[in-house]
Amino acid sequence: MSINSFENYPMSWQPGIDHSTKPLYLSLAKQLEQDIVEGTLIPGIKLPPQRELADFLDINVSTVSKAFKVCELKGLLSATVGSGTFVAFDALSNAYLLSDKRAPNVIELGATIPEPDSYEFLVSQLKSMINEPDIVKLFGYSRPNDMLWQKDAAVKLMEKGGYATNIDSILFSNGGQNAITATLAGLCQHGDKIGADPHTYPGLKTAAGMLGIQLVPIRQRDGEMDELALMDACKNENLKGIYLIPDHHNPTTHRMSLSCRKALAHVARNQNIFIIEDSTYHLMCLKKLPAVATFAPQQTIYIASLSKTAAPGLRLAYVSVPDQYKKSLSKALYNMNISVSPLMAELAARMIVSNNINAIIESHRKNTISRNKLANQILTDFICDGDETCIFRWLHLPNRISGSAFESLALEHGVQVYAAERFTVGNSLPERAVRVSVGAPETLAELEKGLIILQQLLQTLR
């Protein structure tokens, strides 16, 4: 069909393509990416059907399909069976939330960092270790005998979080995000699909984009992943696995119900998909709920990180891995050279086995509760999700302002928050909300100042 026959035909995108540039699908993919970056195609817009676009450009449908797939794997497009292909709402979002380019004197209310007053317990433990006569051994490579008792410490920590496992399942990772990345690298192939909540941890998005893995948003019911929607996605999208944050979900703060944990585990077992359970915030919760892994132990990679409950600088995560996945994940960790510092591993293990970790967690909880009380007082006129022990809040915005617009407005007034658009998966519609960290400011006074600025901005928008 000639291109001229589409002169007056309504199409959301009418690209030009140089037929002499080979391969054609990469040329088309480059044009599509350029039009998204330049704003010719805005987030959420539906692209023409592939056959229609192929007719318009006088090329094969397979060429269009390849071009769309290239852009899907970059996170630029989101395709839904029966609905079509859309420019992803998060196509231009920046998943890296800790920037070194931020202006000085900006109050940090964006990054999910635990309040710093509780680090003294770690400092005291570290000082006592440094004075030991054989401290030099901790500056070499890890030794097998050391790893055994450190794995036992990992099991004890997981038990505190509601999951009973054994030392044979334990692997070490240099932080939670590295554990997630290694899991995707070890268990997935380029082009595989992973289910996630419509808003999710940006580190997952970064890792998936780097590895060419497509994230599929799973419809929610009452704020948590719907098991029927997950089942449909398994069948229609051929999911390889799902990613879950059951406690203090990042960014929405939601805590998954017991019935939902059981239902999702049931689907995973029946559909033979793996679960990545990110328990980063589990230990901060006052009331314990069983981990999802309890109900699907042979399907679940359970990640227990110390970055939010002890200190980010520990850079240590324990991973409980079922036998069927352990070899692949262990190999991925090795090939990515994600080795754990013997000094940090020893420090963490001693804190756990001595139960000093309880004092750190309790101190974090106490200080976080005080910070949340302050947030509740200042933002009392606004909807701000999150319970008293959660180190961040999900602030819903008034009127029609978007999260990204409010993020920019807040930054102009000296406060860093993070918009819903940064957390959005695929073609999910971003909530009009921002994530506000109550733990990041160094002092209560700094937190109060930042919250008052946000309150004043919100008042002007009502």
DRENDO-1510 file (C-alpha; in Angstrom, 1 decimal, always signed):
<recs>
REC; n; res; u; v; w
REC; 1; MET; +0.0; +0.0; +0.0 .
REC; 2; SER; +1.3; +3.4; -0.9 .
REC; 3; ILE; +2.2; +5.8; +1.8 .
REC; 4; ASN; +0.1; +8.5; +0.1 .
REC; 5; SER; -3.1; +6.5; +0.8 .
REC; 6; PHE; -2.7; +7.3; +4.5 .
REC; 7; GLU; -2.5; +11.1; +3.9 .
REC; 8; ASN; -5.8; +11.9; +5.7 .
REC; 9; TYR; -5.9; +8.7; +7.8 .
REC; 10; PRO; -5.9; +9.2; +11.6 .
REC; 11; MET; -2.7; +7.5; +13.0 .
REC; 12; SER; -1.1; +8.3; +16.4 .
REC; 13; TRP; +2.3; +7.9; +14.9 .
REC; 14; GLN; +3.4; +8.4; +11.2 .
REC; 15; PRO; +7.2; +7.9; +11.2 .
REC; 16; GLY; +9.4; +8.2; +8.2 .
REC; 17; ILE; +11.9; +5.5; +7.4 .
REC; 18; ASP; +14.9; +5.2; +5.1 .
REC; 19; HIS; +14.6; +1.9; +3.3 .
REC; 20; SER; +18.2; +2.0; +2.4 .
REC; 21; THR; +19.3; +1.8; +6.1 .
REC; 22; LYS; +19.6; -1.8; +7.2 .
REC; 23; PRO; +18.4; -3.5; +9.2 .
REC; 24; LEU; +15.1; -1.8; +8.8 .
REC; 25; TYR; +13.8; -2.8; +12.2 .
REC; 26; LEU; +16.7; -1.1; +14.0 .
REC; 27; SER; +16.1; +2.0; +12.0 .
REC; 28; LEU; +12.4; +2.0; +12.9 .
REC; 29; ALA; +13.3; +1.3; +16.6 .
REC; 30; LYS; +15.7; +4.3; +16.6 .
REC; 31; GLN; +13.1; +6.6; +15.1 .
REC; 32; LEU; +10.5; +5.4; +17.7 .
REC; 33; GLU; +13.0; +6.0; +20.6 .
REC; 34; GLN; +13.9; +9.5; +19.2 .
REC; 35; ASP; +10.2; +10.5; +19.0 .
REC; 36; ILE; +9.6; +9.4; +22.6 .
REC; 37; VAL; +12.6; +11.3; +23.9 .
REC; 38; GLU; +11.8; +14.4; +21.9 .
REC; 39; GLY; +8.1; +14.4; +23.1 .
REC; 40; THR; +6.5; +13.7; +19.7 .
REC; 41; LEU; +5.1; +10.5; +21.4 .
REC; 42; ILE; +3.9; +11.2; +24.9 .
REC; 43; PRO; +3.6; +8.6; +27.7 .
REC; 44; GLY; +0.4; +6.6; +27.6 .
REC; 45; ILE; -0.3; +7.1; +23.9 .
REC; 46; LYS; -1.4; +4.1; +22.0 .
REC; 47; LEU; +0.7; +3.2; +18.9 .
REC; 48; PRO; -1.0; +2.1; +15.6 .
REC; 49; PRO; -1.6; -1.6; +15.2 .
REC; 50; GLN; +1.5; -3.3; +13.8 .
REC; 51; ARG; -0.1; -4.4; +10.5 .
REC; 52; GLU; -1.4; -0.9; +10.0 .
REC; 53; LEU; +2.0; +0.6; +10.6 .
REC; 54; ALA; +3.6; -1.9; +8.3 .
REC; 55; ASP; +1.1; -1.0; +5.5 .
REC; 56; PHE; +1.8; +2.7; +6.1 .
REC; 57; LEU; +5.6; +2.2; +5.8 .
REC; 58; ASP; +5.3; -0.5; +3.1 .
REC; 59; ILE; +7.4; -3.0; +5.1 .
REC; 60; ASN; +6.8; -6.5; +6.6 .
REC; 61; VAL; +4.8; -6.8; +9.8 .
REC; 62; SER; +7.7; -8.8; +11.3 .
REC; 63; THR; +9.9; -5.7; +10.9 .
REC; 64; VAL; +7.5; -3.6; +12.9 .
REC; 65; SER; +7.2; -6.4; +15.5 .
REC; 66; LYS; +11.0; -6.6; +15.9 .
REC; 67; ALA; +11.3; -2.8; +16.3 .
REC; 68; PHE; +8.6; -2.8; +18.9 .
REC; 69; LYS; +10.3; -5.6; +20.8 .
REC; 70; VAL; +13.6; -3.7; +20.9 .
REC; 71; CYS; +11.8; -0.7; +22.4 .
REC; 72; GLU; +9.8; -2.9; +24.8 .
REC; 73; LEU; +13.0; -4.4; +26.2 .
REC; 74; LYS; +14.4; -0.8; +26.8 .
REC; 75; GLY; +11.3; -0.1; +28.8 .
REC; 76; LEU; +10.0; +2.5; +26.3 .
REC; 77; LEU; +6.8; +0.5; +25.3 .
REC; 78; SER; +4.3; -1.6; +27.1 .
REC; 79; ALA; +2.2; -4.2; +25.2 .
REC; 80; THR; -1.0; -5.6; +26.7 .
REC; 81; VAL; -2.7; -8.6; +25.1 .
REC; 82; GLY; -6.0; -7.5; +23.6 .
REC; 83; SER; -5.3; -3.8; +24.2 .
REC; 84; GLY; -2.4; -3.0; +22.0 .
REC; 85; THR; +1.0; -1.3; +22.4 .
REC; 86; PHE; +1.5; +2.0; +24.4 .
REC; 87; VAL; +4.3; +4.3; +25.1 .
REC; 88; ALA; +5.2; +3.4; +28.7 .
REC; 89; PHE; +4.3; +6.0; +31.4 .
REC; 90; ASP; +7.8; +5.5; +32.8 .
REC; 91; ALA; +9.6; +5.6; +29.5 .
REC; 92; LEU; +11.6; +8.7; +30.4 .
REC; 93; SER; +11.8; +8.2; +34.2 .
REC; 94; ASN; +15.1; +8.0; +35.9 .
REC; 95; ALA; +15.4; +4.8; +38.0 .
REC; 96; TYR; +18.6; +6.0; +39.8 .
REC; 97; LEU; +17.2; +7.7; +42.9 .
REC; 98; LEU; +20.5; +8.7; +44.5 .
REC; 99; SER; +22.0; +11.5; +42.4 .
REC; 100; ASP; +25.3; +13.1; +42.9 .
REC; 101; LYS; +24.2; +16.2; +41.0 .
REC; 102; ARG; +21.7; +17.4; +43.5 .
REC; 103; ALA; +22.1; +21.1; +44.5 .
REC; 104; PRO; +23.6; +21.7; +47.9 .
REC; 105; ASN; +21.4; +22.6; +50.9 .
REC; 106; VAL; +18.5; +20.5; +49.5 .
REC; 107; ILE; +16.6; +18.6; +52.2 .
REC; 108; GLU; +16.7; +14.9; +51.4 .
REC; 109; LEU; +13.2; +13.5; +51.7 .
REC; 110; GLY; +13.5; +11.1; +48.7 .
REC; 111; ALA; +16.0; +8.3; +49.4 .
REC; 112; THR; +14.8; +5.5; +51.7 .
REC; 113; ILE; +17.5; +5.7; +54.3 .
REC; 114; PRO; +16.9; +4.7; +57.9 .
REC; 115; GLU; +17.4; +7.4; +60.5 .
REC; 116; PRO; +21.1; +7.7; +61.5 .
REC; 117; ASP; +20.8; +7.9; +65.3 .
REC; 118; SER; +20.8; +4.1; +65.7 .
REC; 119; TYR; +24.2; +3.5; +64.1 .
REC; 120; GLU; +26.0; +3.8; +67.4 .
REC; 121; PHE; +25.4; +0.1; +68.2 .
REC; 122; LEU; +27.2; -0.9; +65.0 .
REC; 123; VAL; +30.1; +1.5; +65.7 .
REC; 124; SER; +30.5; +0.0; +69.2 .
REC; 125; GLN; +30.6; -3.6; +67.9 .
REC; 126; LEU; +33.1; -2.6; +65.1 .
REC; 127; LYS; +35.4; -0.9; +67.6 .
REC; 128; SER; +35.6; -4.1; +69.7 .
REC; 129; MET; +36.4; -6.2; +66.7 .
REC; 130; ILE; +39.2; -4.0; +65.5 .
REC; 131; ASN; +41.0; -4.4; +68.9 .
REC; 132; GLU; +41.1; -8.2; +68.5 .
REC; 133; PRO; +44.5; -9.7; +67.8 .
REC; 134; ASP; +43.5; -11.7; +64.8 .
REC; 135; ILE; +41.5; -8.8; +63.1 .
REC; 136; VAL; +43.9; -9.0; +60.1 .
REC; 137; LYS; +42.1; -12.2; +58.9 .
REC; 138; LEU; +39.0; -10.1; +58.1 .
REC; 139; PHE; +40.9; -8.2; +55.4 .
REC; 140; GLY; +41.6; -11.3; +53.4 .
REC; 141; TYR; +39.2; -13.6; +51.5 .
REC; 142; SER; +36.4; -15.4; +53.3 .
REC; 143; ARG; +37.1; -18.8; +54.6 .
REC; 144; PRO; +34.7; -21.8; +54.4 .
REC; 145; ASN; +34.5; -22.2; +58.2 .
REC; 146; ASP; +33.6; -18.6; +58.7 .
REC; 147; MET; +30.9; -18.8; +56.1 .
REC; 148; LEU; +29.2; -21.7; +57.9 .
REC; 149; TRP; +28.5; -19.8; +61.1 .
REC; 150; GLN; +27.6; -16.6; +59.2 .
REC; 151; LYS; +25.0; -18.7; +57.3 .
REC; 152; ASP; +23.6; -19.8; +60.6 .
REC; 153; ALA; +23.3; -16.1; +61.5 .
REC; 154; ALA; +21.4; -15.5; +58.2 .
REC; 155; VAL; +19.0; -18.3; +59.1 .
REC; 156; LYS; +18.4; -16.6; +62.6 .
REC; 157; LEU; +17.8; -13.2; +60.9 .
REC; 158; MET; +15.2; -14.8; +58.5 .
REC; 159; GLU; +13.4; -16.4; +61.4 .
REC; 160; LYS; +13.0; -13.0; +63.0 .
REC; 161; GLY; +11.4; -11.9; +59.8 .
REC; 162; GLY; +8.9; -14.8; +59.6 .
REC; 163; TYR; +10.6; -17.3; +57.4 .
REC; 164; ALA; +12.2; -20.6; +58.6 .
REC; 165; THR; +14.9; -22.0; +56.3 .
REC; 166; ASN; +18.2; -23.8; +56.6 .
REC; 167; ILE; +21.9; -23.0; +56.1 .
REC; 168; ASP; +22.1; -25.1; +52.9 .
REC; 169; SER; +19.9; -22.6; +51.1 .
REC; 170; ILE; +21.9; -19.5; +52.0 .
REC; 171; LEU; +23.9; -17.4; +49.6 .
REC; 172; PHE; +25.5; -14.0; +50.3 .
REC; 173; SER; +25.1; -10.8; +48.2 .
REC; 174; ASN; +26.7; -7.4; +48.4 .
REC; 175; GLY; +23.3; -5.7; +49.0 .
REC; 176; GLY; +19.7; -6.4; +48.2 .
REC; 177; GLN; +19.7; -4.8; +44.7 .
REC; 178; ASN; +22.7; -6.9; +43.7 .
REC; 179; ALA; +20.8; -10.0; +44.9 .
REC; 180; ILE; +17.8; -9.0; +42.7 .
REC; 181; THR; +20.1; -8.3; +39.7 .
REC; 182; ALA; +21.8; -11.6; +40.1 .
REC; 183; THR; +18.5; -13.5; +40.4 .
REC; 184; LEU; +17.3; -12.0; +37.1 .
REC; 185; ALA; +20.6; -12.7; +35.4 .
REC; 186; GLY; +20.8; -16.2; +36.7 .
REC; 187; LEU; +17.2; -17.3; +36.1 .
REC; 188; CYS; +16.0; -15.3; +33.1 .
REC; 189; GLN; +17.0; -14.9; +29.4 .
REC; 190; HIS; +16.9; -11.7; +27.3 .
REC; 191; GLY; +13.3; -11.1; +26.5 .
REC; 192; ASP; +11.7; -12.9; +29.4 .
REC; 193; LYS; +8.8; -11.3; +31.4 .
REC; 194; ILE; +8.5; -10.7; +35.1 .
REC; 195; GLY; +5.4; -9.7; +36.9 .
REC; 196; ALA; +5.4; -6.8; +39.3 .
REC; 197; ASP; +3.1; -4.3; +41.0 .
REC; 198; PRO; +2.0; -1.3; +38.9 .
REC; 199; HIS; +4.4; +0.8; +41.1 .
REC; 200; THR; +7.5; -0.9; +42.3 .
REC; 201; TYR; +11.1; -0.6; +43.5 .
REC; 202; PRO; +13.1; +1.3; +40.9 .
REC; 203; GLY; +16.1; -1.0; +41.4 .
REC; 204; LEU; +14.1; -3.8; +39.9 .
REC; 205; LYS; +13.3; -1.6; +36.9 .
REC; 206; THR; +17.0; -0.7; +36.4 .
REC; 207; ALA; +18.2; -4.3; +36.6 .
REC; 208; ALA; +15.4; -5.5; +34.2 .
REC; 209; GLY; +16.2; -2.8; +31.7 .
REC; 210; MET; +19.9; -3.6; +31.8 .
REC; 211; LEU; +19.3; -7.3; +31.2 .
REC; 212; GLY; +16.6; -6.9; +28.5 .
REC; 213; ILE; +13.8; -8.3; +30.8 .
REC; 214; GLN; +10.3; -6.9; +30.4 .
REC; 215; LEU; +8.3; -6.0; +33.5 .
REC; 216; VAL; +4.6; -6.7; +33.3 .
REC; 217; PRO; +2.3; -4.8; +35.7 .
REC; 218; ILE; -0.2; -7.0; +37.5 .
REC; 219; ARG; -3.6; -5.6; +38.2 .
REC; 220; GLN; -4.3; -4.9; +41.9 .
REC; 221; ARG; -7.3; -5.4; +44.1 .
REC; 222; ASP; -7.5; -3.5; +47.4 .
REC; 223; GLY; -4.0; -2.2; +47.0 .
REC; 224; GLU; -2.3; -5.6; +46.5 .
REC; 225; MET; -1.6; -7.9; +43.7 .
REC; 226; ASP; -4.7; -9.8; +42.5 .
REC; 227; GLU; -4.2; -13.5; +42.2 .
REC; 228; LEU; -6.6; -13.9; +39.3 .
REC; 229; ALA; -4.8; -11.1; +37.4 .
REC; 230; LEU; -1.5; -12.9; +38.1 .
REC; 231; MET; -2.9; -16.2; +36.8 .
REC; 232; ASP; -4.1; -14.4; +33.6 .
REC; 233; ALA; -0.7; -12.8; +33.1 .
REC; 234; CYS; +1.0; -16.2; +33.6 .
REC; 235; LYS; -1.1; -17.6; +30.8 .
REC; 236; ASN; -1.2; -14.7; +28.4 .
REC; 237; GLU; +2.2; -13.2; +29.0 .
REC; 238; ASN; +4.2; -16.4; +29.7 .
REC; 239; LEU; +5.6; -14.9; +32.9 .
REC; 240; LYS; +8.9; -16.4; +34.2 .
REC; 241; GLY; +8.4; -15.0; +37.7 .
REC; 242; ILE; +7.1; -12.2; +39.9 .
REC; 243; TYR; +8.7; -9.7; +42.3 .
REC; 244; LEU; +7.0; -8.9; +45.6 .
REC; 245; ILE; +7.6; -6.6; +48.5 .
REC; 246; PRO; +5.1; -7.9; +51.1 .
REC; 247; ASP; +5.9; -5.5; +53.9 .
REC; 248; HIS; +6.1; -1.7; +53.7 .
REC; 249; HIS; +5.8; -2.0; +49.9 .
REC; 250; ASN; +8.1; +0.5; +48.1 .
REC; 251; PRO; +6.7; +3.0; +47.3 .
REC; 252; THR; +3.1; +2.6; +48.3 .
REC; 253; THR; +3.8; +1.5; +52.0 .
REC; 254; HIS; +1.1; -1.2; +51.7 .
REC; 255; ARG; +1.4; -4.4; +53.8 .
REC; 256; MET; +0.2; -7.5; +52.1 .
REC; 257; SER; -2.6; -9.5; +53.8 .
REC; 258; LEU; -2.1; -13.1; +54.9 .
REC; 259; SER; -4.7; -14.3; +52.5 .
REC; 260; CYS; -3.0; -12.5; +49.6 .
REC; 261; ARG; +0.4; -14.1; +50.5 .
REC; 262; LYS; -1.2; -17.5; +50.4 .
REC; 263; ALA; -3.1; -16.9; +47.2 .
REC; 264; LEU; +0.0; -15.6; +45.3 .
REC; 265; ALA; +2.1; -18.5; +46.5 .
REC; 266; HIS; -0.6; -20.9; +45.3 .
REC; 267; VAL; -0.6; -19.4; +41.8 .
REC; 268; ALA; +3.2; -19.5; +41.7 .
REC; 269; ARG; +3.2; -23.2; +42.6 .
REC; 270; ASN; +0.5; -24.1; +40.1 .
REC; 271; GLN; +2.0; -22.0; +37.3 .
REC; 272; ASN; +5.6; -23.0; +38.1 .
REC; 273; ILE; +7.0; -19.5; +38.2 .
REC; 274; PHE; +9.6; -18.2; +40.7 .
REC; 275; ILE; +9.0; -15.5; +43.3 .
REC; 276; ILE; +11.5; -12.9; +44.3 .
REC; 277; GLU; +10.5; -11.9; +47.8 .
REC; 278; ASP; +12.1; -8.7; +48.9 .
REC; 279; SER; +11.9; -8.6; +52.7 .
REC; 280; THR; +14.0; -5.4; +53.1 .
REC; 281; TYR; +11.5; -3.7; +55.4 .
REC; 282; HIS; +10.0; -6.8; +57.1 .
REC; 283; LEU; +11.9; -6.5; +60.4 .
REC; 284; MET; +10.7; -2.9; +60.9 .
REC; 285; CYS; +7.1; -4.2; +61.3 .
REC; 286; LEU; +5.7; -4.5; +64.8 .
REC; 287; LYS; +3.4; -7.4; +64.0 .
REC; 288; LYS; +5.0; -10.4; +62.3 .
REC; 289; LEU; +3.3; -12.1; +59.3 .
REC; 290; PRO; +4.6; -15.2; +57.6 .
REC; 291; ALA; +6.7; -14.6; +54.5 .
REC; 292; VAL; +5.3; -15.6; +51.1 .
REC; 293; ALA; +8.1; -18.0; +51.0 .
REC; 294; THR; +6.5; -20.0; +53.8 .
REC; 295; PHE; +3.7; -21.0; +51.5 .
REC; 296; ALA; +5.9; -21.6; +48.4 .
REC; 297; PRO; +9.4; -22.5; +49.7 .
REC; 298; GLN; +10.4; -24.3; +46.4 .
REC; 299; GLN; +9.4; -21.3; +44.3 .
REC; 300; THR; +10.8; -18.4; +46.3 .
REC; 301; ILE; +14.1; -16.6; +46.4 .
REC; 302; TYR; +13.9; -14.8; +49.7 .
REC; 303; ILE; +16.1; -11.7; +50.1 .
REC; 304; ALA; +16.9; -10.4; +53.6 .
REC; 305; SER; +18.8; -7.1; +53.4 .
REC; 306; LEU; +20.3; -5.2; +56.3 .
REC; 307; SER; +20.4; -1.8; +54.6 .
REC; 308; LYS; +17.1; -0.5; +55.9 .
REC; 309; THR; +17.0; -2.2; +59.3 .
REC; 310; ALA; +20.7; -1.8; +60.4 .
REC; 311; ALA; +22.7; +0.5; +58.1 .
REC; 312; PRO; +23.1; +1.0; +54.3 .
REC; 313; GLY; +26.8; +0.9; +54.6 .
REC; 314; LEU; +26.8; -2.8; +55.6 .
REC; 315; ARG; +26.1; -3.6; +51.9 .
REC; 316; LEU; +25.1; -7.2; +52.9 .
REC; 317; ALA; +22.1; -9.3; +51.9 .
REC; 318; TYR; +21.3; -12.9; +52.7 .
REC; 319; VAL; +19.5; -14.9; +50.1 .
REC; 320; SER; +17.6; -18.1; +50.7 .
REC; 321; VAL; +17.4; -20.1; +47.4 .
REC; 322; PRO; +15.5; -23.3; +46.6 .
REC; 323; ASP; +17.7; -26.2; +45.3 .
REC; 324; GLN; +16.3; -25.9; +41.8 .
REC; 325; TYR; +17.6; -22.3; +41.4 .
REC; 326; LYS; +20.7; -22.3; +43.7 .
REC; 327; LYS; +23.3; -23.3; +41.1 .
REC; 328; SER; +22.2; -20.7; +38.5 .
REC; 329; LEU; +22.0; -17.9; +41.1 .
REC; 330; SER; +25.3; -18.8; +42.7 .
REC; 331; LYS; +26.9; -18.8; +39.3 .
REC; 332; ALA; +25.4; -15.4; +38.5 .
REC; 333; LEU; +26.7; -13.9; +41.7 .
REC; 334; TYR; +30.2; -15.3; +41.0 .
REC; 335; ASN; +30.2; -14.0; +37.4 .
REC; 336; MET; +29.0; -10.6; +38.5 .
REC; 337; ASN; +31.9; -10.5; +41.0 .
REC; 338; ILE; +29.5; -9.6; +43.8 .
REC; 339; SER; +31.7; -10.7; +46.7 .
REC; 340; VAL; +30.9; -9.8; +50.2 .
REC; 341; SER; +33.4; -8.0; +52.5 .
REC; 342; PRO; +34.5; -10.5; +55.2 .
REC; 343; LEU; +34.7; -7.6; +57.7 .
REC; 344; MET; +31.0; -6.6; +57.0 .
REC; 345; ALA; +29.9; -10.2; +57.0 .
REC; 346; GLU; +31.6; -10.8; +60.4 .
REC; 347; LEU; +30.2; -7.6; +61.8 .
REC; 348; ALA; +26.6; -8.5; +60.7 .
REC; 349; ALA; +26.8; -12.1; +61.9 .
REC; 350; ARG; +28.0; -11.0; +65.4 .
REC; 351; MET; +25.3; -8.5; +65.7 .
REC; 352; ILE; +22.7; -11.1; +64.9 .
REC; 353; VAL; +24.0; -14.0; +67.0 .
REC; 354; SER; +24.5; -11.8; +70.0 .
REC; 355; ASN; +21.0; -10.4; +69.5 .
REC; 356; ASN; +22.4; -6.9; +69.4 .
REC; 357; ILE; +20.5; -6.6; +66.1 .
REC; 358; ASN; +17.3; -6.4; +68.3 .
REC; 359; ALA; +18.6; -3.3; +69.9 .
REC; 360; ILE; +19.3; -1.7; +66.5 .
REC; 361; ILE; +15.9; -2.6; +65.1 .
REC; 362; GLU; +14.1; -1.4; +68.2 .
REC; 363; SER; +16.0; +1.9; +68.2 .
REC; 364; HIS; +15.2; +2.4; +64.5 .
REC; 365; ARG; +11.5; +1.7; +65.2 .
REC; 366; LYS; +11.4; +4.1; +68.1 .
REC; 367; ASN; +13.0; +6.9; +66.2 .
REC; 368; THR; +11.0; +6.2; +63.1 .
REC; 369; ILE; +7.8; +6.3; +65.2 .
REC; 370; SER; +8.8; +9.8; +66.5 .
REC; 371; ARG; +9.5; +11.0; +62.9 .
REC; 372; ASN; +6.1; +9.6; +61.7 .
REC; 373; LYS; +4.3; +11.4; +64.5 .
REC; 374; LEU; +5.9; +14.6; +63.3 .
REC; 375; ALA; +4.8; +13.9; +59.7 .
REC; 376; ASN; +1.3; +13.1; +60.8 .
REC; 377; GLN; +1.0; +16.4; +62.7 .
REC; 378; ILE; +2.4; +18.6; +59.8 .
REC; 379; LEU; +0.6; +16.7; +56.9 .
REC; 380; THR; -2.6; +16.1; +58.9 .
REC; 381; ASP; -4.8; +17.7; +56.2 .
REC; 382; PHE; -3.5; +15.4; +53.5 .
REC; 383; ILE; -3.7; +11.7; +52.7 .
REC; 384; CYS; -0.3; +10.2; +53.5 .
REC; 385; ASP; -0.1; +6.4; +53.6 .
REC; 386; GLY; +2.3; +4.5; +55.8 .
REC; 387; ASP; +2.3; +3.1; +59.3 .
REC; 388; GLU; +4.3; +4.3; +62.3 .
REC; 389; THR; +7.3; +2.1; +61.7 .
REC; 390; CYS; +7.6; +2.7; +57.9 .
REC; 391; ILE; +10.6; +4.8; +57.0 .
REC; 392; PHE; +8.8; +6.5; +54.1 .
REC; 393; ARG; +5.3; +7.7; +53.3 .
REC; 394; TRP; +3.1; +7.8; +50.1 .
REC; 395; LEU; +1.8; +11.3; +49.9 .
REC; 396; HIS; -1.3; +11.7; +47.7 .
REC; 397; LEU; -1.5; +15.1; +45.9 .
REC; 398; PRO; -4.5; +17.4; +45.7 .
REC; 399; ASN; -6.3; +18.5; +42.6 .
REC; 400; ARG; -4.7; +17.6; +39.2 .
REC; 401; ILE; -1.0; +18.1; +39.8 .
REC; 402; SER; +1.1; +15.1; +38.7 .
REC; 403; GLY; +3.8; +13.5; +40.9 .
REC; 404; SER; +6.5; +14.6; +38.5 .
REC; 405; ALA; +5.3; +18.2; +38.5 .
REC; 406; PHE; +5.2; +18.3; +42.3 .
REC; 407; GLU; +8.7; +16.7; +42.5 .
REC; 408; SER; +10.0; +19.5; +40.4 .
REC; 409; LEU; +8.1; +22.1; +42.4 .
REC; 410; ALA; +9.4; +20.8; +45.7 .
REC; 411; LEU; +13.0; +20.7; +44.4 .
REC; 412; GLU; +12.7; +24.4; +43.4 .
REC; 413; HIS; +11.8; +25.1; +47.1 .
REC; 414; GLY; +14.7; +23.0; +48.4 .
REC; 415; VAL; +13.1; +19.6; +49.1 .
REC; 416; GLN; +13.8; +16.3; +47.3 .
REC; 417; VAL; +10.9; +13.9; +47.0 .
REC; 418; TYR; +10.3; +11.2; +44.4 .
REC; 419; ALA; +7.3; +11.1; +42.1 .
REC; 420; ALA; +5.1; +8.1; +41.3 .
REC; 421; GLU; +6.3; +8.2; +37.7 .
REC; 422; ARG; +9.7; +7.0; +38.9 .
REC; 423; PHE; +8.1; +3.8; +40.2 .
REC; 424; THR; +5.5; +3.1; +37.5 .
REC; 425; VAL; +5.7; -0.2; +35.6 .
REC; 426; GLY; +4.9; -0.2; +31.8 .
REC; 427; ASN; +1.6; +1.3; +30.8 .
REC; 428; SER; +0.3; +1.6; +34.4 .
REC; 429; LEU; -1.2; +5.0; +35.1 .
REC; 430; PRO; +0.9; +6.7; +37.7 .
REC; 431; GLU; -0.8; +7.8; +40.8 .
REC; 432; ARG; -0.8; +11.5; +41.7 .
REC; 433; ALA; +1.5; +10.9; +44.6 .
REC; 434; VAL; +5.1; +11.2; +45.8 .
REC; 435; ARG; +7.3; +9.1; +48.1 .
REC; 436; VAL; +8.5; +11.0; +51.2 .
REC; 437; SER; +11.3; +9.6; +53.3 .
REC; 438; VAL; +11.0; +10.4; +57.0 .
REC; 439; GLY; +14.3; +8.6; +57.8 .
REC; 440; ALA; +16.7; +10.4; +55.4 .
REC; 441; PRO; +17.1; +13.8; +57.1 .
REC; 442; GLU; +19.9; +13.7; +59.7 .
REC; 443; THR; +17.9; +15.5; +62.4 .
REC; 444; LEU; +14.2; +15.9; +63.4 .
REC; 445; ALA; +14.7; +19.7; +62.9 .
REC; 446; GLU; +15.7; +19.1; +59.3 .
REC; 447; LEU; +12.8; +16.7; +58.8 .
REC; 448; GLU; +10.4; +19.3; +60.2 .
REC; 449; LYS; +11.6; +22.0; +58.0 .
REC; 450; GLY; +11.2; +19.9; +54.9 .
REC; 451; LEU; +7.7; +18.7; +55.8 .
REC; 452; ILE; +6.6; +22.3; +56.5 .
REC; 453; ILE; +7.8; +23.3; +53.0 .
REC; 454; LEU; +5.8; +20.4; +51.5 .
REC; 455; GLN; +2.7; +21.4; +53.6 .
REC; 456; GLN; +2.9; +25.0; +52.4 .
REC; 457; LEU; +3.2; +23.9; +48.7 .
REC; 458; LEU; +0.3; +21.5; +49.1 .
REC; 459; GLN; -1.9; +24.3; +50.6 .
REC; 460; THR; -1.3; +26.5; +47.6 .
REC; 461; LEU; -2.5; +23.6; +45.3 .
REC; 462; ARG; -5.9; +23.1; +47.1 .
</recs>
